[in-house]
Amino acid sequence: MTPAIRTYDLQQQINEIGRIVATSPVPDGGLSWDHESRVVVIRLVGAVNGTSADVERLKYAVLQAADRFVVKFVSVRYSRAELEALAAHLSRIRRPVGKQMCTC
């Protein structure tokens, strides 16, 4: 198997994992992955230790789809949607710079 095909296969798995996470009712803080170490980090809002049936279903589905990856689930405080909304809001705020207003 050539490296390009392997990379394509890995990307397909990551896309599937992303789809599973995005369609789950569990709020998420996004995911990241490292191609070389083949570690996927999935950030979930709240506890990831089995206190929720939805979280357990999500973890099971992700682990089934991630046969070539090590998966780490980590707890975060804010969801990806909340952080994206905050970033959009902050990008619209006008900040004073010296005597002029900066919209940067």
N, C-alpha and C positions, 0 to 999 in steps of 0.2 A: 504494500500500500504506500503510495507516495505521500510526502508531507502535505501537499495541497489537498489531497482527498481526505486525509486525516483531519486537517484543519476544517474542511467543509463539514465533515461528520460531527466534529465537536461543536461547531457553530449551530448545526441543526439541533443538537441536543440542548444547547443553551437556549435556543429559540423556543423549544418545546417547554423547557423548565420555566422560562419567562411567561409563556402563555398560561401555564398551570397556575403560577403565582398571581398573574394579573386577573384571572377569572375566578379566583378563590374569594370567598367572603371575608377572609382574614386580611385586615389592613397591612400593607407591607411598606417597608422603607427602601425597596429596590433590591437589586442583586448585582453582584460583581463576580468576575471570574478571572482566574489566571491561567492562561493557555499552557504554560510550562509545567506548573505544579498540578494542574487540573483540579484546582480547588474552587468550588462555588460557594460564595457567602450569600445567604438569603437573610435579609433583615425583616423581621416581623414586629409589628407593634404589640407590645405586651409580652406576657409570658410565653416561652417556647417549650416549657417542660411538661406538657401533657395535661394542663388544667382545662383545655378546651378541645371538644371533639372536632371542631372545624380545623384547629391547628394540627391535630393529629392526622386528619384526613389529608390536609395539604402536605404535611411532611411525608406521609406514605406515598402520595402521588409523585412528589418530587424525587424521592429516593428510587422509585421504580423507573423514572425517566433518566436518571443520572448514572447509568451503568459504567461510565468511564470517568466519573468525577468523584472526588471526596466532597461531601456537602456539609457545610456548617450553617446552623441556624442561630442567629443572634437576635437578642431583644433590643429594640430601639424605642425611643419615646414618641417620635413623630413619624407620620406616614410620608411616603414619597409625595402624595397629593398635597399634603399640608405644606411640605417644604417647597414644592413647585409654586404653590399659591403665594407663599411668603416671598420667594424670589421674584415673582412677577410684580408683586406689590412694591417691593423695595426698588425695583428697576424703574418704577414710575415716580418715585419721590424726587423732588427737586431739592438739591443741597446747596447752601450758600458757599461760595468760594470767593474769599476776599470780598469785594464790593459787588461782584456779579453773581448771578444764580447759575449754578451748573446743573444740567440735566443728565449728567453722566452716571 
